[in-house]
Amino acid sequence: MVGVLSGVWALLVGVVLIMLGNGLHFTLIGLRGGLEGFTSVELAVVTSGYYVGFLSGARFTPYMIRRVGHVRVFAALGSFMSAGLIAFPLLTEPWAWTILRLLIGFCMSGIYVAAESWLNAASTNETRGKVLSAYMIAQTLGIIGAQYLLTLGDAGTSVLFIGASILVSISFAPILLSVIAVPAVEVAQPMSLRSLFVAAPLSTVGIFLLGSIYATQSGMGAVFGSKIGMTPSQIALFVAMLFAGALVMQYPIGWLSDRMDRRKLIFGAATLGAISCILGAVTDGGLWPLMVAAFFGGGVTTPLYALFLAYTNDSLSVEDMPAASGGLVFTFGLGAIAGPMVTGWAMQSFGPFAFWPALGSIFIGIAVYALYRMTQRVTVPVEQTESYLGVLPTVSPVGIEAAGTWSAEQAAAEREAESAS
C-alpha cells in the first residue's frame, strides 16, 4: 500500500488540506449565520447556492482544462476559492453569501475534476482501487478534522474564515510543486435523465433523493444545531458524527453489497436512516441521542450513494457507464439544490426540530421505492454484479468513471479466477 501511495502522496495531502478548509467553512456558515440572525430559509438558500455552483463546475471545468491546461485552471480555482472564503465576514448579507457559496461550489467541483484526473492518470488497473479508496478516506478525514478546527476560534470574528482561506491556499503547494504528470481530461456527455431513468430507475430516483439528504445534512446540520442552542463545540461534534458514521459504516455495507441483492441492502440502509431520524426527532434536545442519530443518519448516506452507483453499473454495459456517471452527478446535484430549500422552509414553519422529519421522510421515500422496484425487475445474480467501491457524493464524473471502470475490471478478474479454480 505504501508503494501504491508513494506516487500520489502530495495530491492526497493537498486534498486533506482542501477538505479541512472547505469542511470548516461549511459548518462555519451555519454557525455564523445563526449569530447574524439569518433565518432558516435564508441559510437554506445559501446552502443550495453551493450546489448550483457545484453542478456548473462539473459541467464547465473540463472545457476550461482543455482550453488552458490543468495547472492554470487548478491554480485559478484555488485562488478564487481562497478569496471567496475570506470575503464572507466582509459582507454578512444572505444574498452576498449565496453568491460566494455559488463561487466556492464552482471552484470545488473544478478542483475535484482536476484532482481526480491526476489520481486516475497516476493509477494502474491494479492500483486504482486502493488509490481511490485512499482519496475517499483523505476527503472524509479532512471534513471530520475541520470540525475540531471550529473549536479553536470565535465564529463571531473573521479568524476562522481566514484560517479556512489559508488552508485552501497552502493546499495547492504540494500538488503544484510535485512531479505528477499532467493528464488529459475526457468527460463523456451526460446521459439524459429520461434515458438514465429507463436504464436505472431506482438509481435515478434514489440518487436525486439522496442528494437532498446529503446537502441537508452537510449544509443544514450546523443550522439545526445553532437554532436549538448548541454550543460551537457541540455543533462541531454533531457535524463530525455525520461523517464519522459514514467512515465507519462504509466497509460493512460494502461487504454486504457484494454478497446480497443490492436493492434489499438499499432498503435496509434507508430504513436505518429513517429510524435514526425518528430518534433525533423525539430526543427533545438530548445531546447524546442527537449524536447517535447523526452517526447512523450520516453513516448510511455515503454508502447509499456508492450502492446506487454499483447498482447502476450492474444494469449497464461498460460503454454506457461514463455517460451514466455524468447523468447521476447531475441528478444528485438537482436533489442537493432542492433538499436544503425544503428543509429550511420546514424548519422556519414548524421549528428547528423539523430538520429530522424532513430528512426521515426522504429516507422513507428511498426505502419505499426500493421495495416497489423489487416487484418490477428481476435482480442480477450476485455472482454477475460489479464490485463495490466506497465512492463519496462529492466525487466528480471523472472519479465516478474511474471507480466504475475499476469495479467492472475487478469483478471480471474475480469471475475469471473462480472459473480457473
matplotlib code that plots the C-alpha trace (Angstrom):
import matplotlib.pyplot as plt

x = [0.0, 2.9, 4.3, 1.0, 0.6, 4.1, 3.3, 0.2, 1.0, 1.3, -2.1, -3.6, -2.0, -3.4, -6.9, -6.8, -5.9, -8.6, -11.2, -10.1, -10.8, -14.0, -15.3, -14.6, -16.4, -19.5, -20.1, -19.0, -21.7, -24.5, -22.9, -22.1, -25.4, -27.2, -25.2, -26.1, -29.8, -30.3, -33.5, -33.5, -34.9, -32.1, -29.4, -31.1, -30.8, -27.1, -26.6, -28.3, -26.1, -23.1, -24.7, -25.8, -22.1, -21.0, -23.2, -21.9, -18.3, -18.7, -20.1, -17.7, -14.3, -13.3, -13.7, -11.6, -8.9, -8.8, -8.5, -5.8, -4.4, -4.7, -2.2, -3.7, -7.3, -6.3, -4.4, -7.1, -9.9, -7.8, -7.2, -10.9, -11.9, -9.5, -10.7, -14.3, -13.7, -12.1, -14.8, -17.7, -17.2, -16.8, -20.4, -22.8, -25.9, -27.7, -27.6, -23.8, -23.2, -25.3, -23.1, -20.0, -21.2, -22.0, -18.4, -17.0, -19.2, -18.0, -14.3, -14.6, -16.3, -13.5, -10.8, -12.4, -12.3, -8.6, -7.5, -9.3, -7.9, -4.4, -5.2, -6.7, -3.6, -1.3, -3.0, -2.8, -5.6, -4.0, -3.7, -6.7, -9.0, -6.5, -5.7, -9.4, -10.1, -7.2, -8.6, -12.1, -10.6, -8.5, -11.6, -13.6, -10.8, -10.4, -14.0, -14.0, -10.8, -12.3, -14.9, -12.1, -10.7, -14.1, -13.5, -10.2, -11.7, -14.7, -17.3, -18.3, -15.0, -13.1, -10.4, -12.0, -12.8, -9.2, -8.0, -10.1, -8.7, -5.1, -5.7, -7.1, -4.2, -1.5, -3.2, -2.2, 1.6, 2.2, 0.2, 1.5, 5.1, 5.0, 6.2, 2.8, 2.3, -0.5, -3.2, -5.7, -9.3, -12.1, -15.6, -18.4, -21.6, -24.0, -26.8, -30.2, -32.4, -35.0, -32.5, -31.0, -34.4, -35.2, -31.9, -31.7, -35.0, -34.1, -30.7, -32.1, -34.8, -32.6, -29.7, -32.0, -33.5, -30.0, -28.7, -31.4, -30.4, -26.6, -26.9, -29.3, -27.0, -23.8, -25.3, -28.2, -26.8, -24.9, -28.0, -30.1, -27.5, -27.4, -31.2, -31.6, -28.9, -25.9, -22.5, -20.0, -18.2, -21.4, -22.2, -18.7, -19.2, -22.7, -21.4, -18.3, -20.6, -22.4, -19.2, -17.6, -20.6, -20.0, -16.4, -17.2, -20.2, -18.8, -16.9, -19.6, -22.2, -19.7, -19.0, -22.7, -23.2, -21.0, -23.0, -26.7, -29.4, -28.4, -32.0, -32.6, -29.5, -30.7, -34.0, -32.3, -29.9, -32.6, -34.8, -31.9, -31.6, -35.3, -35.1, -32.2, -34.2, -37.1, -34.6, -33.4, -36.9, -38.0, -34.9, -36.2, -32.7, -30.8, -27.1, -26.0, -29.2, -28.7, -25.1, -26.3, -28.9, -26.3, -23.9, -26.3, -28.2, -25.0, -23.5, -25.8, -25.9, -22.5, -22.7, -26.1, -24.5, -21.9, -24.7, -26.7, -23.6, -22.8, -26.4, -26.4, -23.2, -24.9, -27.6, -25.4, -22.7, -19.1, -19.6, -22.6, -21.1, -19.3, -22.4, -24.5, -21.9, -22.4, -26.2, -26.1, -23.9, -26.4, -29.3, -27.6, -26.9, -30.6, -31.6, -28.9, -30.3, -33.8, -33.2, -32.0, -34.7, -37.5, -35.8, -35.2, -38.9, -39.9, -37.6, -38.9, -42.5, -42.5, -39.4, -35.8, -36.6, -38.5, -34.9, -35.4, -38.9, -37.7, -34.7, -36.7, -39.4, -36.8, -35.2, -38.7, -39.2, -36.0, -37.0, -40.5, -39.3, -36.7, -39.4, -41.5, -38.6, -38.1, -41.6, -40.8, -37.4, -35.6, -32.3, -28.9, -27.4, -24.8, -22.0, -22.7, -22.7, -19.9, -17.6, -18.4, -16.2, -16.9, -17.4, -18.3, -21.1, -18.6, -16.8, -16.9, -17.8, -14.1, -13.8, -17.1, -15.9, -12.7, -14.5, -16.9, -14.1, -12.2, -15.4, -16.0, -12.4, -12.3, -15.5, -14.3, -11.0, -12.8, -15.0, -12.0, -10.3, -13.3, -13.6, -9.9, -10.2]
y = [0.0, 2.3, 1.8, 2.4, 5.8, 6.9, 8.5, 10.3, 11.4, 15.0, 15.1, 13.3, 15.8, 18.6, 17.0, 16.8, 20.5, 21.5, 19.5, 21.0, 24.4, 23.5, 21.5, 24.3, 26.8, 24.5, 24.3, 27.9, 29.2, 27.7, 28.9, 32.4, 32.7, 32.0, 34.7, 37.2, 36.4, 34.7, 32.7, 29.0, 29.8, 32.3, 29.8, 27.1, 29.4, 30.0, 26.2, 25.5, 28.1, 25.9, 23.0, 25.3, 26.2, 22.6, 21.5, 24.3, 23.5, 19.8, 20.8, 23.6, 22.7, 20.0, 22.6, 25.1, 22.5, 21.6, 25.3, 26.5, 23.4, 21.6, 23.6, 27.0, 26.0, 24.4, 27.4, 29.9, 27.9, 27.7, 31.5, 32.3, 29.9, 31.3, 34.8, 33.7, 32.2, 35.3, 37.5, 36.0, 38.2, 41.4, 41.4, 39.4, 39.5, 36.4, 37.5, 38.1, 34.8, 33.0, 34.4, 33.5, 29.9, 29.6, 30.6, 28.2, 25.4, 26.0, 26.1, 22.9, 21.0, 22.0, 21.1, 17.6, 17.2, 18.2, 16.2, 13.0, 13.3, 13.4, 10.4, 8.4, 9.1, 8.2, 4.8, 1.5, -1.1, -2.9, 0.1, 2.2, 0.7, 1.4, 4.9, 5.8, 4.4, 6.4, 9.5, 8.9, 8.4, 11.6, 13.6, 12.2, 12.7, 16.3, 17.0, 15.4, 17.2, 20.5, 20.3, 20.3, 23.4, 25.1, 25.0, 26.9, 30.3, 32.6, 32.2, 35.8, 37.1, 36.7, 34.4, 31.1, 32.3, 33.5, 30.1, 28.3, 30.5, 29.8, 26.1, 26.2, 28.4, 26.2, 23.0, 23.7, 23.9, 20.1, 19.4, 22.0, 21.5, 17.8, 15.8, 14.2, 14.1, 16.4, 14.1, 14.7, 15.2, 13.4, 13.6, 11.9, 13.8, 13.1, 10.7, 12.4, 12.0, 10.1, 7.6, 7.2, 6.6, 4.0, 2.2, 2.5, 3.9, 3.0, 4.7, 7.8, 8.4, 7.2, 9.5, 12.5, 11.9, 11.1, 14.4, 16.1, 14.2, 14.8, 18.5, 18.9, 17.1, 18.8, 22.3, 22.5, 20.3, 23.3, 25.5, 23.0, 23.0, 26.7, 27.1, 24.7, 26.4, 24.1, 25.5, 25.7, 22.7, 20.7, 21.8, 20.7, 17.3, 16.9, 17.5, 15.4, 12.5, 12.7, 12.0, 9.7, 7.4, 7.3, 6.4, 3.5, 2.1, 2.2, -1.1, -3.4, -2.1, -2.5, -6.1, -6.9, -5.2, -7.9, -10.7, -9.9, -8.3, -4.6, -3.4, -5.2, -3.5, -0.1, -0.7, -1.7, 1.3, 3.8, 2.2, 2.6, 6.2, 6.8, 5.2, 7.4, 10.5, 9.3, 9.1, 12.6, 14.0, 12.5, 13.3, 16.7, 18.2, 15.4, 15.7, 12.1, 10.8, 13.5, 12.4, 8.8, 9.9, 11.9, 8.9, 6.5, 9.0, 10.3, 6.8, 5.3, 8.3, 8.0, 4.2, 4.5, 6.8, 4.1, 1.4, 3.3, 3.7, 0.0, -1.0, 1.3, -0.4, -3.8, -2.7, -1.0, -2.0, -0.7, 1.6, 3.3, 3.8, 7.2, 8.8, 7.4, 8.7, 12.3, 11.9, 10.6, 13.5, 15.9, 14.2, 14.2, 17.9, 18.7, 16.9, 18.8, 22.1, 21.2, 19.4, 22.3, 24.6, 22.2, 21.6, 25.3, 26.0, 23.2, 24.5, 28.0, 27.0, 24.2, 24.9, 23.6, 20.0, 19.7, 19.0, 15.4, 14.7, 16.3, 14.0, 11.0, 11.4, 11.3, 8.2, 6.6, 7.6, 5.8, 2.7, 2.5, 3.0, 0.3, -2.1, -1.2, -1.8, -5.3, -6.1, -4.7, -6.2, -9.5, -8.8, -9.5, -12.6, -11.7, -13.5, -11.3, -7.9, -5.4, -4.9, -2.2, 0.8, 3.4, 6.5, 9.7, 12.0, 14.8, 12.9, 14.4, 12.4, 11.8, 9.9, 8.0, 6.9, 5.7, 3.8, 2.3, 1.0, -0.4, -2.1, -3.8, -4.9, -6.2, -8.2, -9.7, -10.7, -12.4, -14.3, -15.4, -16.6, -18.5, -20.2, -21.1, -22.7]
z = [0.0, 0.8, -2.7, -4.3, -2.5, -2.9, -6.3, -5.2, -1.6, -2.5, -4.1, -1.0, 1.4, -0.7, -0.7, 3.1, 3.4, 0.9, 2.8, 6.1, 4.7, 2.9, 5.8, 8.2, 6.1, 5.6, 9.4, 10.0, 7.6, 9.7, 13.0, 11.9, 10.0, 13.3, 15.1, 12.3, 12.7, 9.3, 9.1, 8.3, 4.8, 4.1, 5.2, 3.1, 0.0, 0.9, 1.2, -2.1, -3.8, -3.3, -5.2, -8.1, -8.4, -8.0, -10.9, -13.1, -12.2, -13.1, -16.5, -17.5, -15.8, -18.4, -21.2, -19.2, -18.7, -22.4, -23.2, -20.9, -19.1, -15.8, -13.8, -14.7, -14.0, -10.8, -9.6, -10.7, -9.0, -5.8, -5.8, -6.3, -3.6, -1.1, -1.9, -1.6, 1.9, 3.3, 1.9, 3.9, 7.0, 4.9, 3.8, 6.1, 3.9, 2.7, -1.0, -0.8, 0.9, -1.7, -4.5, -2.6, -2.0, -5.7, -6.4, -3.9, -5.2, -8.7, -7.6, -5.5, -8.3, -10.7, -8.1, -7.8, -11.6, -11.7, -8.7, -9.8, -13.3, -11.7, -9.5, -12.3, -14.5, -11.7, -11.2, -13.0, -13.3, -10.3, -8.0, -9.0, -6.3, -3.5, -4.7, -5.0, -1.5, -0.1, -1.8, -0.3, 3.2, 2.8, 2.0, 4.9, 7.4, 6.2, 6.8, 10.3, 11.2, 10.1, 12.9, 15.5, 14.0, 14.5, 18.3, 18.0, 17.2, 17.6, 14.9, 15.5, 14.2, 10.9, 12.4, 11.3, 7.8, 7.5, 8.7, 6.1, 3.4, 4.5, 4.5, 0.9, -0.2, 1.1, -0.1, -3.7, -2.9, -2.5, -5.6, -8.0, -6.8, -7.2, -10.3, -11.0, -14.8, -16.1, -17.6, -20.3, -19.2, -21.1, -19.6, -21.5, -22.4, -19.5, -20.3, -20.4, -17.4, -19.4, -20.7, -17.3, -15.7, -18.3, -17.7, -13.9, -12.4, -8.8, -9.0, -10.7, -8.2, -5.3, -6.2, -6.5, -3.0, -1.6, -2.9, -0.8, 2.2, 1.8, 1.2, 4.1, 6.5, 5.5, 4.9, 7.4, 10.2, 11.7, 11.2, 13.2, 16.0, 16.0, 16.1, 19.1, 21.1, 20.8, 21.7, 18.9, 20.3, 20.3, 16.7, 15.6, 17.2, 15.7, 12.2, 12.8, 13.8, 10.5, 8.6, 11.2, 10.8, 7.1, 7.6, 10.0, 8.1, 4.6, 4.9, 6.4, 3.9, 1.1, 2.3, 2.3, -1.1, -2.9, -1.2, -1.5, -3.5, -3.5, -3.6, -0.2, 1.2, -0.1, 1.6, 4.8, 4.9, 4.1, 6.8, 9.3, 8.2, 8.8, 12.3, 13.2, 12.2, 14.4, 17.3, 16.5, 16.4, 19.8, 21.9, 23.0, 22.6, 24.5, 23.3, 23.1, 21.5, 18.8, 18.3, 17.9, 15.4, 13.5, 13.5, 11.9, 9.8, 8.2, 8.4, 5.8, 3.4, 1.8, 1.5, -0.1, -2.8, -3.5, -3.5, -6.1, -8.3, -8.0, -8.8, -11.8, -13.1, -12.7, -15.2, -17.8, -20.3, -19.7, -22.7, -21.1, -17.7, -18.4, -19.7, -16.9, -14.4, -15.6, -15.5, -12.0, -10.8, -12.4, -10.8, -7.4, -7.8, -8.5, -5.3, -3.4, -4.5, -3.6, -0.3, 1.8, 0.5, 1.6, 4.9, 5.5, 4.9, 7.2, 10.0, 9.5, 9.6, 12.3, 14.3, 14.1, 15.0, 11.7, 10.4, 11.4, 9.9, 6.7, 6.5, 7.7, 5.0, 2.3, 3.7, 3.8, 0.2, -0.8, 1.1, -0.3, -3.9, -3.4, -2.3, -5.3, -7.7, -6.3, -7.7, -11.2, -12.2, -11.6, -9.8, -11.3, -9.7, -7.1, -9.0, -12.0, -10.2, -10.3, -7.3, -4.8, -4.2, -1.5, -3.6, -1.9, -3.0, -3.6, -6.4, -9.9, -13.0, -13.6, -10.3, -10.8, -14.3, -12.8, -10.0, -12.5, -14.7, -11.7, -10.4, -13.8, -14.1, -10.6, -11.0, -14.3, -12.7, -9.8, -12.1, -14.2, -11.0, -9.9, -13.3, -13.3, -9.9]

ax = plt.figure().add_subplot(projection="3d")
ax.plot(x, y, z, "-o")
ax.set_aspect("equal")
plt.show()
